[in-house]
Amino acid sequence: MELWGRMLWALLSGPGRRGSTWGWAFSSWQPQPPLAGLSSAIELVSHWTGVFEKRGIPEARESSEYIVAHVLGAKTFQSLRPALWTQPLTSQQLQCIQELSSRRLQRMPVQYILGEWDFQGLSLRMVPPVFIPRPETEELVEWVLEEVAQRSHAVGSPGSPLILEVGCGSGAISLSLLSQLPQSRVIAVDKGEAAISLTHENAQSYEDPAALDGGEEGMDIITHILALAPRLLKDSGSIFLEVDPRHPELVSSWLQSRPDLYLNLVAVRRDFCGRPRFLHIRRSGP
C-alpha cells in the first residue's frame, strides 16, 4: 500500500486535492527540571538545537527557534526584538520551553506543538490528527490564483469560480483561496469529522495515515476524482493536483487510456525542490 500525494481539486468555472510519507519514532526521553545556567532565548535555542541534532530530530535549529519564539509570544525567532534574545526568561517560560521541546523529542511536528501555523498569510489552528499543510502546497494555491487571474483578464471580468477541495484537512487551501478570491464559491469536504470541525474553526499519533493512503501505486483517489470530473466540470473547467513526483507520468498514461473523459494534462510544475509535483488537467469536449 502506498501513500498518495496531497491533492487539490479546484474547479475554476466548475471544481480539487491531497500527500507525502511521514512517520514518527518515539523517544524514551523524559522531561527534566529547567536547565541550570541557561536563561536567555539565544542560549536556549543553541542548547535545544544541539539536543535535537544529537537525537536526530529534523530541522533542529528551526524547531528550537519556533518553540522559543512561541513561548515569547512571537511567530518566528527573527521577529523578536533583539533585546529579547539575551534577556533572562522567567522560570515559567523556561518550564514551558522544556515541555514543548520534550514533545519535539518525541518527533511531534512543530505545527502540532505550537497549535497553529501560517499558510498564505492566514494563521490556522493545527490539531492532531488533521493533516498539516506543507510549504509546497502554497505553490499550488498560487498556481490556481494565476489561472483565475488569466481567465478573468481574458473574459474582462473577475467572475465567480466554483472551487471544491477534496480532503480539506485544516481548511488551509479553501480558506486561503477564499480570502484572495472573495467572489468565489468554495466547497470543502473531508471524510474525517475532526478535519471538518477544524476547518469550521478556521491538520496521530499525529497525522492520520489514512489521510495519505492512495492504494498500491498511490493512484486510487486520483483516478476516482478524474472519473467523476466530467460530471462536475464545465467546459474548460480545471483540476489542480498536488501529487507524488512519480504520478505525472502515471496520470498522463491513465488519461490517455480514458479518452471518453475528455480530460487533458495541460501542464506539470515542479516544487521548490525541483520535483514534478503539481498537475493542471483541463476538460475539453462534450
C-alpha positions as CSV (number, residue, x, y, z in Angstrom):
1,M,0.0,0.0,0.0
2,E,1.4,3.4,-1.0
3,L,0.9,7.0,0.1
4,W,-0.6,9.4,-2.4
5,G,0.2,13.0,-3.0
6,R,-1.7,15.7,-1.3
7,M,-4.2,17.0,-3.7
8,L,-6.3,20.0,-4.5
9,W,-9.2,19.6,-6.8
10,A,-10.0,23.1,-7.8
11,L,-12.7,23.6,-10.4
12,L,-12.5,27.0,-11.9
13,S,-15.8,27.7,-13.6
14,G,-16.7,24.4,-12.5
15,P,-14.3,22.2,-9.1
16,G,-9.9,19.6,-6.0
17,R,-6.9,17.8,-3.8
18,R,-4.0,15.7,-1.5
19,G,0.3,13.7,0.4
20,S,3.7,12.7,1.4
21,T,5.1,10.0,3.6
22,W,5.6,10.8,7.2
23,G,6.2,8.7,10.3
24,W,7.5,9.2,13.8
25,A,9.5,7.2,16.2
26,F,9.1,7.9,19.9
27,S,11.9,8.7,22.3
28,S,12.2,7.5,25.8
29,W,13.4,10.9,26.9
30,Q,11.6,12.3,29.9
31,P,11.2,16.0,30.8
32,Q,13.8,17.3,33.3
33,P,13.7,20.4,35.6
34,P,14.6,23.6,33.8
35,L,18.2,23.7,32.8
36,A,20.5,25.5,35.2
37,G,22.7,28.2,33.8
38,L,20.5,28.7,30.7
39,S,18.4,31.8,30.9
40,S,18.2,33.7,27.6
41,A,16.4,32.9,24.4
42,I,19.6,32.7,22.3
43,E,21.2,30.3,24.9
44,L,18.1,28.1,24.8
45,V,17.9,28.0,21.1
46,S,21.6,26.9,20.9
47,H,21.1,24.3,23.6
48,W,18.0,22.7,22.2
49,T,19.4,22.8,18.7
50,G,22.3,20.6,20.0
51,V,19.9,18.3,21.8
52,F,17.7,17.9,18.7
53,E,20.7,17.3,16.4
54,K,22.0,14.6,18.8
55,R,18.7,12.8,18.8
56,G,18.3,13.0,15.0
57,I,15.4,15.4,15.1
58,P,14.9,17.0,11.6
59,E,15.2,20.8,11.3
60,A,16.8,21.0,14.7
61,R,17.6,24.8,14.7
62,E,14.3,25.7,13.1
63,S,12.4,23.6,15.7
64,S,14.1,25.2,18.6
65,E,13.7,28.7,17.2
66,Y,10.0,28.2,16.7
67,I,9.4,26.9,20.2
68,V,11.3,29.6,21.9
69,A,9.7,32.3,19.8
70,H,6.2,30.9,20.5
71,V,6.8,30.9,24.3
72,L,7.9,34.6,24.0
73,G,4.8,35.5,22.0
74,A,6.3,35.7,18.5
75,K,5.8,33.8,15.3
76,T,9.5,33.5,14.5
77,F,12.7,33.9,16.4
78,Q,13.8,36.5,13.8
79,S,10.7,38.7,14.5
80,L,11.7,39.0,18.2
81,R,13.2,42.3,19.3
82,P,17.0,41.8,19.5
83,A,16.8,42.9,23.2
84,L,14.7,39.8,24.0
85,W,17.4,37.5,22.6
86,T,19.6,38.0,25.7
87,Q,17.0,39.0,28.2
88,P,16.6,36.4,31.1
89,L,13.4,34.3,30.8
90,T,11.1,33.6,33.7
91,S,11.0,30.2,35.4
92,Q,7.6,29.7,33.9
93,Q,8.8,30.4,30.4
94,L,11.8,28.1,30.9
95,Q,9.5,25.3,32.0
96,C,7.2,25.8,29.1
97,I,10.1,25.6,26.6
98,Q,11.3,22.4,28.4
99,E,7.8,20.8,28.0
100,L,7.4,21.8,24.3
101,S,10.9,20.7,23.5
102,S,10.2,17.3,25.1
103,R,7.3,16.9,22.6
104,R,9.6,17.6,19.7
105,L,12.0,15.0,21.0
106,Q,9.1,12.6,20.6
107,R,9.0,13.7,17.0
108,M,5.7,15.5,17.2
109,P,5.5,18.0,14.4
110,V,6.2,21.6,15.4
111,Q,2.9,22.7,14.0
112,Y,1.1,20.4,16.5
113,I,3.3,21.5,19.3
114,L,2.6,25.2,18.7
115,G,-1.1,24.5,17.9
116,E,-1.0,26.9,14.9
117,W,0.7,27.5,11.6
118,D,0.8,30.3,9.0
119,F,-0.4,29.5,5.5
120,Q,-0.7,32.1,2.7
121,G,-0.9,34.8,5.3
122,L,-3.5,33.0,7.4
123,S,-2.9,31.8,10.9
124,L,-4.5,28.4,11.2
125,R,-5.1,26.2,14.2
126,M,-3.4,22.8,14.0
127,V,-4.7,19.8,15.9
128,P,-3.9,16.1,15.6
129,P,-4.8,14.1,13.6
130,V,-5.7,16.6,11.0
131,F,-3.3,16.9,8.0
132,I,-0.7,19.6,8.3
133,P,-0.4,21.8,5.1
134,R,3.0,21.5,3.5
135,P,5.0,24.6,2.4
136,E,5.0,23.4,-1.2
137,T,1.2,23.5,-1.1
138,E,1.3,27.2,-1.1
139,E,2.8,26.9,-4.6
140,L,-0.4,25.1,-5.7
141,V,-2.6,27.8,-4.3
142,E,-0.5,30.4,-6.2
143,W,-0.9,28.5,-9.4
144,V,-4.7,28.4,-9.0
145,L,-4.7,32.1,-8.4
146,E,-2.6,32.7,-11.5
147,E,-5.1,30.7,-13.6
148,V,-8.1,32.6,-12.2
149,A,-6.4,35.9,-12.9
150,Q,-5.6,34.9,-16.5
151,R,-9.1,33.8,-17.2
152,S,-10.5,36.9,-15.6
153,H,-8.3,39.0,-17.8
154,A,-9.4,37.1,-20.9
155,V,-13.1,37.5,-20.4
156,G,-12.8,41.0,-19.0
157,S,-14.5,40.3,-15.6
158,P,-13.4,38.6,-12.4
159,G,-16.2,36.0,-12.5
160,S,-17.2,33.7,-9.6
161,P,-15.2,30.4,-9.8
162,L,-16.6,27.4,-8.0
163,I,-13.8,25.6,-6.1
164,L,-14.1,22.2,-4.5
165,E,-11.4,21.0,-2.1
166,V,-11.4,17.2,-1.5
167,G,-9.7,16.3,1.7
168,C,-9.7,19.8,3.3
169,G,-7.8,18.9,6.5
170,S,-7.3,22.2,8.3
171,G,-9.0,24.2,5.5
172,A,-5.8,25.8,4.5
173,I,-6.3,25.7,0.8
174,S,-10.0,26.6,0.8
175,L,-9.7,29.4,3.2
176,S,-6.6,30.9,1.5
177,L,-8.3,30.8,-1.9
178,L,-11.5,32.3,-0.4
179,S,-9.5,35.1,1.2
180,Q,-8.0,36.1,-2.1
181,L,-11.0,35.3,-4.3
182,P,-13.9,36.8,-2.2
183,Q,-16.3,36.4,-5.2
184,S,-15.6,32.7,-5.4
185,R,-17.7,29.9,-4.1
186,V,-15.8,27.2,-2.1
187,I,-16.9,23.8,-1.0
188,A,-14.6,21.9,1.3
189,V,-15.1,18.2,2.1
190,D,-13.3,15.6,4.1
191,K,-14.2,12.2,5.4
192,G,-12.8,13.0,8.8
193,E,-15.1,14.7,11.3
194,A,-12.1,16.3,13.1
195,A,-11.0,17.9,9.8
196,I,-14.4,19.3,9.1
197,S,-14.6,20.6,12.6
198,L,-11.2,22.2,12.4
199,T,-12.0,23.8,9.0
200,H,-15.1,25.2,10.6
201,E,-13.0,26.9,13.2
202,N,-10.7,28.5,11.0
203,A,-4.3,19.2,10.4
204,Q,-1.6,10.7,15.1
205,S,-0.1,9.9,16.8
206,Y,-0.2,12.7,14.8
207,E,-1.3,12.8,11.1
208,D,-3.7,10.1,10.3
209,P,-2.1,7.6,7.9
210,A,-5.4,7.1,6.2
211,A,-5.2,10.7,5.0
212,L,-2.2,9.6,2.9
213,D,-3.3,6.2,1.7
214,G,-3.8,6.1,-2.0
215,G,-3.6,2.4,-2.8
216,E,-0.8,0.3,-4.3
217,E,0.5,3.0,-6.6
218,G,-1.0,5.9,-4.8
219,M,-3.5,6.5,-7.6
220,D,-6.8,5.4,-6.1
221,I,-8.1,8.7,-5.1
222,I,-6.6,10.5,-8.1
223,T,-8.4,8.2,-10.6
224,H,-11.6,8.3,-8.6
225,I,-11.6,12.1,-8.8
226,L,-10.7,12.2,-12.5
227,A,-13.5,9.7,-13.3
228,L,-16.0,12.0,-11.6
229,A,-14.7,15.2,-13.2
230,P,-16.7,15.1,-16.4
231,R,-20.0,15.2,-14.4
232,L,-18.8,18.3,-12.4
233,L,-16.6,20.3,-14.6
234,K,-17.9,22.9,-17.0
235,D,-16.3,23.1,-20.4
236,S,-12.7,24.2,-20.0
237,G,-13.0,23.7,-16.2
238,S,-9.7,22.8,-14.5
239,I,-8.4,20.3,-11.9
240,F,-5.2,21.1,-10.0
241,L,-3.5,18.2,-8.2
242,E,-0.6,18.0,-5.8
243,V,0.9,14.5,-6.3
244,D,3.8,12.2,-5.7
245,P,6.7,13.0,-8.1
246,R,6.1,9.7,-9.8
247,H,2.5,10.4,-10.6
248,P,2.6,12.8,-13.5
249,E,3.6,10.0,-15.9
250,L,1.0,7.6,-14.4
251,V,-1.7,10.2,-14.6
252,S,-0.8,11.0,-18.2
253,S,-0.9,7.3,-19.2
254,W,-4.2,6.8,-17.4
255,L,-5.9,9.8,-19.1
256,Q,-4.7,8.5,-22.5
257,S,-6.4,5.2,-21.7
258,R,-9.7,7.1,-20.9
259,P,-10.4,9.4,-23.9
260,D,-14.1,9.2,-23.0
261,L,-13.4,11.6,-20.1
262,Y,-12.2,14.4,-22.4
263,L,-9.6,15.4,-19.9
264,N,-6.1,16.6,-20.9
265,L,-3.0,17.1,-18.8
266,V,-2.0,20.6,-19.9
267,A,0.8,21.4,-17.5
268,V,3.2,19.9,-14.9
269,R,5.0,22.2,-12.5
270,R,7.9,21.4,-10.2
271,D,8.1,22.3,-6.5
272,F,10.9,24.3,-4.9
273,C,13.0,21.1,-4.6
274,G,12.7,20.6,-8.4
275,R,10.4,17.6,-8.2
276,P,7.3,17.3,-10.6
277,R,4.6,17.9,-8.0
278,F,1.6,19.8,-9.5
279,L,-0.7,18.9,-12.3
280,H,-3.1,21.0,-14.3
281,I,-5.8,19.0,-16.0
282,R,-8.5,20.6,-18.2
283,R,-11.7,19.4,-19.6
284,S,-12.1,19.8,-23.4
285,G,-15.0,18.4,-25.3
286,P,-18.6,17.3,-24.7
